[in-house]
Amino acid sequence: MLVLDAAALLGASKLRYEEGLDVPFSSSSQRYQDYVRFKEQFTPPTGDVAILFTAKDLAEPEILGAIQDFTLDAQLIDGVADVYSIFALREPSPNGDSTLPIIPEPLPDRPALTQILDDMRALPTGLGRFVSADRTMTAVVVTLAEPDAPLPARKALLSELQTAAAEAGPENKLQAELTGLPILRETVIASVFKDTWTFTAFGMLCGFLVCAAALRSITLAVLVLMPSGTALLWTLGVLGFAGYPIGVLTVALPALVAVLSFTDTLHLTFEMRRLRDNGVSDEKAPLEALRRVGPACALASITTAAAFAGLTISTSAVISGFGVSGLIAALVSLAAVVVTCPMLFTTIAAVRPKRSVFAGRAGMYPAFLDLGPLADFTLRHYRPILVASFLCLVATAVAYTQIAPNFSIHENIDADEPAFVALKKMDSELIPTGIIDIPVRLAPRDNEYFDGEALARVKAVHAVTAAAVPDAVVVSVQSLLNPSRSGDAGEEVTEANAILAQMTETQRGRFVSRDGDFGLVRVAVPNHEAAHGRETATALETALKEQIDRGIVPGATGLLLLQSFISGEMIRDLNTCFLMAVVLSGLLIAYWFRSGVLGLVALVPNVLPILAVGAFLAVSGWGLEYASGVALTIAFGLAVDDTVHVLNRLRLNADSARPYDIRVIATSIKEVAPVLVITSAVLALGMAGLFFSSLPTLRYFGGILIAVFVMALIADLVVLPALLRWLDTPSLFRRPWRTA
């Protein structure tokens, strides 16, 4: 055990953490492949850090000068590729043969700056929108040379930018806020790292407190805690060695493992107490409890693993990866409990033969958990309960089918997060931040970025795009050209090539691909939710197909389009994953108990809570996000655990000739109900730690899990007994089944 624990510690030290802004879209779909292809060819916006400067009036020379100094200093920071700001905007020179900065050097007085900044907003390219209409805000965009550099290097660079921005202006006159995808990524990673250990500690603490109260013994609670700790350590070790990262979904896995192992150990512990009351010695009780309850714990863990296995068929790499991680966690946790719990209790009994850990009332559940009256009521009124359950099943199933996919790349960010607040300010007051890229295939040419035909193609796509999305800011090589030369193709080509030749590779990558085969039209639109993004993208793609030759524009791409289209496919994919989990669980239960009818019956009290939550999401308009889709699938797998233990208790008590006798059902429910309430409390309280997360996705995830756990407990104590009572009526269901 010590050797295994040491190895697990080594594996846990290898765990890595990842953000969840664009990784959910990683898949084999064509849109994602196009995104990856063109992300490598152009300078992607995912490496842009925006510094939002706010002042009472930017036209004050002291303020604007401080921002200008920052743009110069930022270019000297190691790791910065280039800097873009209003100081880069240019206008034709008086003689028309060159361009000059719109903001002159040295800076003019305040009235002149006021006029310049006001006029800047009216630039036809839309780039003047880097200044707010009231002149209180402007943005400086810093492009990182390596946006995917190792985490420590990124953190150091962003920290240096933060310091430089904070020291840029006169004290109390200029405020600076950092935003952009690199900042949001670091925010998510920091939250994931912190939440992993917070949730785990909270889950373990809640499990311990519930166990101490339910078992009426601190000693027993400590003993129950030890197999859970082992299960958690082994799981983290295996995940570390296997290379599966901790992300916005897998961050909940350690807490899930902790509470799941608690529930299995609790079932074994209560069974040991029951055996001791029947005369079995403390030394023999652990193995006998494992023989009687262990199969149910195994089946419960396997059905949970089956739910995770259902996620592995998702086309989303992050969801399928979470499925594999959960599958590993469920099986490793089972192995840890099955090995550790009997070993621990047997060792304690051998070391302290005269001091039983079950002395007195230890291991006996409190009297208020005696739910015998509920079992009797349910069995007496099983017909109306079945009718009501059937009607609820049909109604919720119909509502569930109306649920719509809903997703945003920012759903992992809290609305009050400073970087996200700054991003929304940019969207509303400055330039939109949602980016759609339109690659334009260029005709073959000789040793130049553009020739006449290539430039004409980009200008045509630019015009169609600007007309199709009028509220967007459209940027292409056309934005660089002197308007006074419009119409003279030769001069425009010469000018475009001269400007691009002076640019760095990073700057040039915003207009032409690295291999020279494509030009780029970049569209900045307000960062909509997925549904609105689909409308914008669909209108744009329709206009391009109708007015531009398909061979010229292979298709639009970008993170916003992934959010808008792949998210819908991914979330609909989760319904298939859920269906697979249901089928696998039903088959496993049917095989385990040698009864196809029982396999079907066992699904009803577990599918009903899932459909009820799904119906609420549909009716409320919240829709199905990828976090809720995953949560529903996993919650189903966890909810089946209670059903398995009810059926196992019935198997232990029943006569094979008449397995659904009403007295046997009542006895079985009375014996197992208190343990189900306690284990459900452990599950719910353990997942309540997710409410303290700074990630909205995890709070949402935890709320759905808890709702399903509570409803599944009610269904197992009310609907399942009624179904079992119904099975005793027709002779068709009175076939012998697998006995203890």
C-alpha positions in Angstrom: 0.0 0.0 0.0 2.8 2.4 0.9 4.6 1.6 -2.4 1.3 2.2 -4.4 0.7 5.5 -2.5 4.2 6.7 -3.2 3.8 5.9 -6.9 0.5 7.7 -6.9 2.1 10.8 -5.3 4.6 10.8 -8.1 1.9 10.6 -10.7 -0.1 13.4 -9.0 2.9 15.7 -9.2 2.8 15.3 -13.0 -0.8 16.8 -13.3 -1.1 19.7 -15.6 -3.8 22.4 -15.9 -5.4 23.9 -19.0 -7.9 26.6 -19.8 -11.2 26.0 -21.4 -11.9 28.8 -23.8 -11.3 27.2 -27.2 -10.3 23.6 -26.3 -14.0 22.4 -26.1 -14.2 22.7 -29.9 -11.2 20.5 -30.6 -12.6 17.8 -32.9 -12.4 16.1 -36.3 -15.0 18.4 -37.8 -14.1 20.3 -41.0 -14.7 23.7 -39.4 -12.2 22.9 -36.6 -9.7 21.6 -39.1 -10.1 24.8 -41.1 -9.7 26.9 -37.9 -6.4 25.1 -37.1 -5.1 25.4 -40.6 -5.7 29.1 -41.0 -4.7 29.9 -37.3 -1.2 28.7 -38.3 -1.2 30.7 -41.6 -2.4 34.0 -40.2 -1.7 36.0 -37.0 -4.6 34.8 -34.8 -6.4 37.2 -32.4 -6.0 34.7 -29.7 -2.6 36.1 -29.0 -3.8 39.7 -28.6 -3.8 41.4 -25.2 -5.8 44.6 -25.1 -4.9 47.3 -22.5 -8.0 49.4 -22.0 -6.9 52.9 -20.8 -9.6 55.1 -19.2 -9.3 58.8 -18.4 -11.5 61.8 -17.9 -10.5 63.2 -21.3 -7.9 61.6 -23.6 -7.4 64.9 -25.4 -5.3 66.1 -22.5 -1.7 66.0 -23.9 -0.3 64.7 -20.6 -2.7 61.7 -20.7 -2.2 60.9 -24.4 1.5 61.3 -24.1 1.6 58.8 -21.3 -0.3 56.3 -23.4 2.0 57.0 -26.3 5.1 56.3 -24.1 3.5 53.0 -23.0 3.1 51.9 -26.6 6.9 52.5 -27.1 7.9 50.8 -23.9 5.6 47.8 -24.6 7.4 47.1 -27.9 10.7 46.6 -26.0 9.3 44.0 -23.6 10.7 40.6 -24.4 7.9 38.3 -25.8 5.9 41.1 -27.4 5.7 40.8 -31.2 4.0 44.1 -32.0 1.8 46.8 -30.6 -1.2 48.5 -32.3 -2.9 51.7 -31.2 -4.4 54.9 -32.4 -0.8 56.2 -32.9 -0.4 53.7 -35.8 -3.3 55.3 -37.7 -2.2 57.2 -40.8 -3.7 59.7 -43.3 -2.5 60.9 -46.8 0.2 63.6 -46.8 -0.7 66.9 -48.4 0.9 66.0 -51.7 -0.8 62.6 -51.7 2.3 60.5 -52.3 2.8 59.3 -48.8 1.1 59.0 -45.4 1.5 60.7 -42.1 0.4 59.8 -38.5 -3.1 61.1 -37.8 -1.8 62.0 -34.3 1.2 64.2 -35.0 4.5 64.3 -33.1 4.9 66.3 -31.0 1.4 66.3 -29.6 -0.6 69.5 -30.3 -2.6 71.4 -27.6 -5.8 70.2 -26.2 -8.3 71.8 -28.6 -6.4 70.3 -31.6 -6.2 66.9 -30.0 -10.0 67.1 -29.3 -10.7 67.7 -32.9 -8.3 64.9 -34.1 -9.8 62.3 -31.8 -13.4 63.3 -32.7 -12.6 63.1 -36.4 -10.8 59.7 -35.9 -14.1 58.0 -35.0 -15.4 58.8 -38.6 -12.6 57.1 -40.4 -14.1 54.9 -43.2 -12.1 51.9 -42.2 -13.7 51.9 -38.7 -10.3 51.6 -37.0 -10.8 55.0 -35.4 -13.2 53.2 -33.1 -10.2 52.5 -30.9 -11.3 55.7 -29.2 -14.7 56.0 -27.5 -17.2 58.6 -28.6 -16.8 60.5 -25.3 -12.9 60.4 -25.5 -12.7 58.6 -22.2 -11.4 55.3 -23.4 -8.9 53.9 -25.8 -7.3 50.5 -26.3 -3.7 49.4 -27.1 -3.4 45.9 -28.6 -0.3 44.0 -27.8 0.4 40.8 -29.7 2.3 38.1 -27.9 5.1 36.5 -29.9 4.3 33.1 -28.4 0.7 32.9 -27.1 1.0 29.2 -26.4 4.3 29.5 -24.6 4.7 27.5 -21.3 2.5 28.8 -18.5 5.3 30.4 -16.3 6.7 32.4 -19.3 3.2 33.7 -20.2 2.5 34.6 -16.6 5.7 36.5 -16.4 5.1 38.4 -19.6 1.5 39.3 -18.7 2.7 40.5 -15.3 5.3 42.7 -16.9 2.6 44.2 -19.2 0.3 44.8 -16.2 3.1 46.6 -14.3 4.0 48.7 -17.3 0.4 49.7 -17.9 -0.3 50.5 -14.3 2.7 52.8 -14.2 2.0 54.4 -17.5 0.1 57.6 -16.6 -0.2 60.3 -14.0 -1.5 58.9 -10.7 -5.3 59.0 -10.4 -5.7 60.4 -13.9 -5.2 57.2 -16.0 -6.5 53.7 -15.3 -5.4 50.6 -17.2 -7.2 47.3 -17.5 -5.9 44.2 -19.3 -8.2 41.9 -21.2 -8.2 39.6 -24.2 -8.0 35.9 -24.6 -4.6 35.5 -23.1 -5.7 37.2 -19.9 -9.0 35.2 -19.8 -6.9 32.0 -20.3 -4.7 32.8 -17.3 -7.8 33.6 -15.2 -9.4 30.2 -16.0 -6.1 28.3 -15.3 -5.6 30.1 -12.0 -9.2 29.2 -11.0 -8.9 25.6 -12.1 -5.7 25.2 -10.0 -7.3 26.7 -7.0 -10.6 25.0 -7.3 -9.1 21.5 -7.7 -7.8 21.5 -4.2 -10.7 23.6 -2.7 -13.3 21.2 -4.0 -11.4 18.2 -2.9 -10.9 19.5 0.6 -14.5 20.6 0.8 -15.8 17.2 -0.4 -13.6 15.3 2.0 -14.7 17.6 4.9 -18.4 17.3 4.1 -18.1 13.5 3.7 -16.3 13.2 7.1 -18.9 15.4 8.9 -21.8 13.5 7.5 -20.2 10.2 8.3 -19.4 11.2 11.8 -23.0 12.3 12.4 -24.5 9.3 10.6 -22.2 6.6 12.1 -22.3 8.2 15.5 -18.5 7.7 15.8 -15.5 9.9 15.1 -13.4 6.8 14.9 -15.6 5.2 12.2 -15.7 8.5 10.3 -11.9 8.5 10.3 -11.8 4.9 9.1 -14.3 5.7 6.3 -12.2 8.7 5.3 -9.0 6.7 4.8 -10.2 4.5 1.8 -11.6 7.8 0.2 -8.2 9.4 0.6 -6.5 6.4 -0.9 -9.0 6.4 -3.8 -8.4 10.1 -4.4 -4.6 9.7 -4.3 -4.6 6.7 -6.7 -6.9 8.4 -9.1 -4.8 11.6 -9.3 -1.7 9.4 -9.7 -3.2 7.5 -12.6 -4.4 10.6 -14.3 -1.0 12.2 -13.9 0.8 9.3 -15.4 -1.7 9.0 -18.2 -1.3 12.6 -19.1 -4.9 13.7 -18.8 -5.0 17.4 -17.8 -7.1 19.1 -15.2 -9.5 21.5 -17.0 -12.9 23.2 -16.4 -14.7 19.9 -16.3 -12.1 17.5 -14.9 -11.5 19.9 -12.0 -14.7 18.3 -10.5 -13.3 14.8 -10.8 -11.3 14.7 -7.5 -14.4 15.8 -5.6 -16.5 13.2 -7.4 -14.0 10.5 -6.5 -13.9 11.6 -2.9 -17.7 11.5 -2.4 -18.2 8.3 -4.5 -15.6 6.4 -2.5 -17.3 7.7 0.7 -20.6 6.3 -0.4 -19.1 2.8 -1.2 -17.3 2.7 2.1 -20.4 3.8 3.9 -22.4 0.9 2.4 -19.7 -1.5 3.5 -19.5 0.0 7.0 -23.2 -0.1 7.6 -23.3 -3.7 6.4 -20.5 -4.6 8.8 -22.6 -3.2 11.6 -25.6 -5.2 10.5 -23.5 -8.4 10.4 -22.1 -7.7 13.8 -25.6 -7.4 15.2 -26.3 -10.8 13.7 -23.4 -12.4 15.5 -20.6 -12.1 13.0 -17.2 -11.2 14.5 -15.5 -7.9 13.8 -12.6 -9.8 12.1 -14.9 -11.7 9.7 -17.4 -9.0 9.1 -15.4 -7.0 6.6 -15.0 -9.8 4.1 -18.6 -10.9 4.6 -19.8 -7.4 4.0 -17.6 -7.3 0.9 -19.3 -10.5 -0.3 -22.8 -9.2 0.3 -22.5 -5.5 -0.6 -19.3 -5.5 -2.7 -21.1 -6.7 -5.9 -23.5 -3.8 -5.6 -20.6 -1.3 -5.1 -18.9 -2.8 -8.1 -22.0 -2.6 -10.3 -22.6 1.0 -9.1 -19.1 2.0 -10.0 -19.3 0.2 -13.3 -22.5 2.0 -14.3 -20.9 5.3 -13.3 -18.0 4.3 -15.5 -20.5 3.4 -18.3 -21.9 7.0 -18.1 -18.4 8.4 -18.5 -17.7 5.9 -21.3 -20.7 7.3 -23.1 -18.9 10.7 -23.3 -15.9 9.1 -25.0 -17.9 8.9 -28.3 -18.2 12.7 -28.4 -16.4 14.5 -31.3 -15.2 17.1 -28.8 -11.7 16.2 -27.6 -12.3 17.9 -24.2 -15.5 16.0 -23.6 -14.2 12.6 -24.8 -11.1 13.3 -22.7 -13.2 14.0 -19.7 -15.1 10.7 -20.4 -11.8 8.8 -20.3 -10.6 10.5 -17.2 -14.0 9.8 -15.5 -13.9 6.2 -16.6 -10.4 5.8 -15.1 -11.5 7.6 -11.9 -14.6 5.4 -11.3 -12.7 2.1 -11.8 -9.6 3.2 -9.8 -11.8 4.5 -7.0 -13.6 1.2 -6.8 -10.4 -0.8 -6.7 -9.1 1.5 -3.9 -12.2 1.0 -1.8 -12.5 -2.7 -2.4 -8.9 -3.3 -1.4 -8.4 -0.7 1.4 -11.7 -0.9 3.3 -11.8 -4.6 4.2 -8.0 -4.6 4.8 -8.3 -1.6 7.2 -11.2 -2.9 9.2 -9.8 -6.4 9.4 -6.4 -5.0 10.6 -8.1 -2.9 13.2 -10.1 -5.9 14.5 -7.0 -8.0 14.7 -5.0 -5.3 16.5 -7.8 -4.4 18.9 -9.7 -7.6 19.4 -11.4 -6.4 22.7 -12.2 -2.9 21.5 -14.6 -3.0 18.7 -15.0 0.0 16.5 -18.7 -0.9 16.4 -19.1 -0.7 20.2 -22.3 0.8 21.5 -24.3 2.7 18.9 -21.4 3.2 16.5 -22.4 2.3 13.0 -26.2 2.5 13.7 -28.0 5.2 11.7 -30.1 7.7 13.6 -33.7 6.9 14.4 -35.1 9.8 12.3 -33.8 8.0 9.2 -36.1 5.1 9.7 -38.2 5.5 6.5 -40.4 2.4 7.0 -43.7 4.5 7.0 -42.7 5.9 3.6 -42.1 2.4 2.2 -45.5 1.2 3.5 -47.3 4.2 2.0 -45.6 3.8 -1.4 -46.4 0.1 -1.6 -50.1 0.7 -0.6 -50.6 3.4 -3.2 -48.4 2.1 -5.9 -51.0 2.4 -8.7 -51.5 6.2 -8.5 -47.7 6.7 -8.0 -47.1 4.7 -11.2 -49.7 6.7 -13.2 -48.2 10.0 -12.0 -44.7 8.8 -12.8 -45.7 7.7 -16.3 -47.4 11.1 -17.0 -44.3 13.0 -15.7 -42.1 10.8 -17.8 -44.0 11.6 -21.0 -44.4 15.3 -20.2 -40.7 15.8 -19.4 -39.6 13.7 -22.4 -41.6 16.0 -24.7 -40.2 19.1 -23.1 -36.7 17.7 -23.2 -36.9 17.3 -27.0 -37.4 21.1 -27.3 -34.2 22.0 -25.6 -31.9 24.2 -27.7 -28.1 24.2 -27.6 -26.6 27.3 -26.1 -22.9 28.1 -25.7 -20.4 31.0 -25.4 -16.6 30.8 -25.3 -16.9 33.1 -22.3 -19.2 30.9 -20.2 -16.2 29.8 -18.2 -15.6 33.4 -17.1 -17.5 35.1 -14.2 -19.4 38.2 -15.3 -17.8 40.2 -12.6 -14.2 39.1 -13.6 -12.3 42.4 -14.2 -10.8 41.2 -17.5 -14.3 40.2 -18.8 -15.8 43.5 -17.7 -13.1 45.3 -19.6 -13.8 43.1 -22.7 -17.5 44.0 -22.6 -16.5 47.7 -22.3 -14.5 47.3 -25.5 -17.4 45.6 -27.2 -19.8 48.3 -26.3 -17.7 51.5 -26.3 -14.9 50.7 -28.7 -14.3 48.1 -31.4 -16.1 44.8 -31.3 -14.0 41.8 -30.1 -15.7 38.8 -31.8 -13.5 37.9 -34.8 -14.5 36.1 -38.0 -11.7 35.4 -40.5 -12.4 35.1 -44.2 -9.4 33.7 -46.1 -9.3 34.8 -49.8 -7.5 32.5 -52.2 -5.1 34.6 -54.3 -4.2 33.9 -57.9 -0.6 32.7 -58.7 1.8 35.6 -58.9 5.6 36.4 -58.9 7.5 37.4 -55.8 5.0 39.9 -54.5 2.3 39.9 -51.8 -0.4 41.2 -54.2 -0.9 41.8 -57.9 -3.9 43.4 -59.5 -6.1 40.3 -59.6 -5.2 39.3 -56.0 -6.0 42.8 -54.7 -9.2 42.9 -56.6 -10.3 39.6 -55.0 -9.7 40.9 -51.5 -11.4 44.2 -52.2 -14.5 42.3 -53.6 -14.7 40.1 -50.5 -14.2 43.2 -48.3 -17.1 45.0 -49.9 -19.5 42.0 -49.7 -18.6 41.5 -46.1 -19.1 45.1 -45.1 -22.5 45.1 -46.8 -23.6 41.8 -45.2 -22.6 42.8 -41.6 -23.1 46.5 -41.5 -22.4 46.8 -37.7 -19.0 45.1 -38.0 -15.5 46.6 -38.5 -14.0 45.0 -41.6 -10.2 45.0 -42.0 -8.1 43.9 -44.9 -5.3 45.1 -47.1 -7.8 47.6 -48.5 -7.8 49.3 -45.1 -4.1 50.2 -45.6 -4.6 51.9 -48.9 -4.6 55.7 -49.5 -8.3 56.6 -50.4 -7.1 59.3 -52.8 -5.6 56.6 -55.1 -8.8 54.5 -55.3 -9.4 53.3 -58.8 -5.7 53.2 -59.9 -5.0 49.5 -59.6 -1.3 49.8 -60.4 -0.7 52.4 -57.7 -2.7 50.5 -55.2 -0.8 47.3 -55.8 2.5 49.2 -55.4 1.4 50.9 -52.3 0.0 47.6 -50.7 3.2 45.7 -51.4 5.4 48.6 -50.1 3.4 48.8 -46.8 3.5 45.0 -46.3 7.2 44.8 -46.9 7.8 47.2 -44.1 5.8 45.2 -41.6 7.0 42.5 -39.2 5.9 38.9 -39.9 3.3 39.2 -37.1 1.9 42.4 -38.5 1.8 41.1 -42.1 0.0 37.9 -40.9 -3.1 40.0 -40.4 -3.4 40.7 -44.1 -1.7 37.8 -46.0 -0.9 34.2 -45.2 2.6 33.1 -44.4 2.7 30.8 -47.5 1.4 33.7 -49.6 -1.6 31.7 -50.9 -4.3 33.6 -49.1 -5.3 37.2 -48.3 -7.3 37.9 -45.2 -10.5 39.8 -44.6 -11.0 40.0 -40.8 -14.4 40.9 -39.4 -14.9 42.3 -35.9 -18.4 41.8 -34.6 -20.0 42.1 -31.2 -19.3 38.9 -29.3 -22.7 37.3 -29.4 -23.9 34.1 -27.8 -23.9 31.1 -30.0 -27.5 31.6 -31.4 -26.8 35.2 -32.5 -23.4 34.3 -33.8 -24.9 31.6 -36.0 -27.3 34.3 -37.5 -24.4 36.7 -38.2 -22.2 34.0 -39.7 -25.0 32.5 -41.8 -25.9 35.9 -43.3 -22.2 36.5 -44.1 -21.6 33.1 -45.6 -24.8 33.3 -47.7 -23.7 36.6 -49.1 -20.3 35.3 -49.9 -21.6 32.2 -51.7 -24.1 34.3 -53.7 -21.6 37.0 -54.8 -18.1 35.5 -54.7 -16.8 32.5 -56.6 -16.6 29.5 -54.2 -13.1 28.8 -55.3 -12.0 32.2 -54.1 -13.4 31.9 -50.6 -13.1 28.4 -49.1 -15.2 29.5 -46.1 -15.2 31.7 -43.1 -13.4 30.5 -39.9 -12.4 31.8 -36.5 -13.2 31.1 -32.8 -16.6 32.9 -33.1 -17.7 30.5 -35.8 -16.5 27.5 -33.8 -18.6 28.7 -30.9 -21.6 29.3 -33.2 -21.6 26.0 -35.1 -19.5 23.3 -33.5 -21.0 24.1 -30.1 -24.4 23.1 -31.4 -23.0 19.9 -32.9 -21.1 19.1 -29.8 -24.1 19.7 -27.5 -26.4 17.6 -29.7 -23.6 15.0 -29.5 -24.1 14.9 -25.7 -27.7 13.6 -26.2 -26.2 10.6 -28.0 -23.7 10.2 -25.1 -26.6 10.2 -22.6 -28.5 7.7 -24.6 -25.5 5.4 -24.7 -25.0 5.7 -21.0 -28.7 4.8 -20.5 -28.4 1.7 -22.7 -25.1 0.5 -21.2 -26.5 0.9 -17.6 -29.7 -0.9 -18.5 -27.7 -3.8 -20.1 -25.3 -4.0 -17.1 -28.1 -4.2 -14.6 -30.1 -6.7 -16.7 -27.0 -8.9 -17.0 -25.9 -8.6 -13.4 -29.4 -9.6 -12.0 -30.2 -11.9 -14.9 -33.4 -10.0 -15.6 -34.1 -7.9 -18.7 -37.3 -6.6 -17.1 -35.4 -5.5 -14.1 -32.9 -3.7 -16.3 -35.7 -1.7 -17.9 -37.4 -1.0 -14.6 -34.2 0.2 -13.0 -33.8 3.0 -15.6 -37.2 4.7 -14.9 -36.4 6.3 -11.5 -33.0 7.5 -13.0 -34.1 8.7 -16.4 -37.0 10.7 -14.8 -34.8 13.2 -12.9 -32.6 13.7 -16.0 -35.7 14.5 -18.2 -37.1 16.7 -15.5 -33.9 18.9 -15.3 -33.7 18.9 -19.1 -37.3 20.0 -19.3 -36.6 22.8 -16.9 -33.7 23.9 -19.0 -35.9 23.9 -22.1 -38.8 25.7 -20.6 -36.7 28.3 -18.7 -34.8 29.2 -21.9 -31.4 28.4 -20.4 -30.8 25.8 -23.1 -28.3 23.0 -23.1 -24.7 24.0 -22.7 -21.8 21.6 -22.9 -21.4 21.7 -19.1 -25.1 20.9 -18.5 -25.0 18.2 -21.1 -22.0 16.5 -19.5 -23.6 17.0 -16.0 -26.8 15.3 -17.0 -24.9 12.2 -18.4 -22.7 11.9 -15.3 -25.6 12.6 -12.9 -27.4 9.7 -14.5 -24.5 7.3 -13.9 -24.2 8.4 -10.3 -28.0 8.3 -9.6 -28.1 4.7 -10.8 -26.0 3.8 -7.7 -28.9 4.1 -5.3 -31.1 1.9 -7.5 -28.4 -0.8 -7.7 -28.2 -0.9 -3.9 -32.0 -1.2 -3.6 -32.0 -4.1 -6.0 -29.0 -5.7 -4.3 -30.8 -5.6 -1.0 -33.9 -7.1 -2.6 -31.6 -9.9 -4.0 -30.2 -10.6 -0.6 -33.6 -10.8 1.0 -35.8 -12.4 -1.7 -37.0 -15.9 -2.3 -36.0 -16.8 -5.9 -39.5 -18.2 -6.5 -41.1 -14.9 -5.8 -38.5 -12.1 -5.8 -41.0 -9.2 -5.8 -43.1 -10.1 -2.7 -44.5 -7.0 -1.1 -43.1 -7.9 2.3 -39.6 -8.5 1.0 -39.7 -5.2 -0.9 -40.8 -3.3 2.2 -38.1 -5.0 4.3 -35.4 -4.2 1.7 -36.4 -0.5 1.4 -36.5 -0.1 5.2 -33.0 -1.6 5.4 -31.3 0.4 2.6 -33.2 3.7 2.7 -31.2 5.2 5.6 -28.0 4.5 3.9 -29.3 5.9 0.6 -30.2 9.2 2.4 -26.8 9.4 4.0 -24.9 8.7 0.8 -27.1 11.1 -1.2 -26.3 13.8 1.5 -22.6 13.1 1.0 -22.9 13.4 -2.8 -25.0 16.6 -2.6 -22.9 18.3 0.0 -19.6 17.2 -1.7 -20.8 18.8 -4.9 -22.0 21.9 -3.1 -18.3 22.9 -3.0 -18.7 23.7 -6.7 -20.9 26.7 -5.8 -17.7 28.4 -4.4 -16.0 28.2 -7.7 -15.1 31.4 -9.6 -16.0 29.5 -12.8 -19.7 29.8 -13.7 -19.5 26.5 -15.6 -18.7 24.6 -12.4 -21.4 26.3 -10.4 -23.9 25.4 -13.1 -22.4 21.8 -13.2 -22.7 21.4 -9.4 -26.3 22.7 -9.3 -27.5 20.2 -12.0 -25.7 17.3 -10.2 -27.3 18.2 -6.8 -30.8 18.6 -8.4 -30.5 15.2 -10.0 -29.2 13.5 -6.8 -32.1 14.8 -4.8 -34.8 13.9 -7.3 -33.1 10.5 -7.9 -33.2 9.7 -4.2 -36.9 10.6 -4.1 -37.5 8.4 -7.2 -35.7 5.5 -5.7 -37.7 5.7 -2.5 -41.1 6.3 -4.1 -41.2 5.3 -7.8 -38.9 2.3 -7.6 -40.8 0.4 -4.8 -44.0 1.1 -6.7 -42.5 -0.4 -9.9 -41.2 -3.5 -8.0 -44.7 -3.9 -6.4 -46.2 -3.8 -9.9 -43.9 -6.6 -11.0 -45.4 -8.9 -8.4 -48.8 -8.8 -10.1 -48.5 -10.6 -13.5 -47.1 -14.1 -13.6 -44.9 -13.0 -16.5 -42.5 -11.3 -14.1 -42.4 -14.1 -11.6 -39.4 -15.8 -13.1 -36.6 -16.9 -10.8 -33.7 -14.5 -10.8 -30.1 -14.5 -9.5 -30.2 -14.9 -5.8 -27.6 -14.0 -3.2 
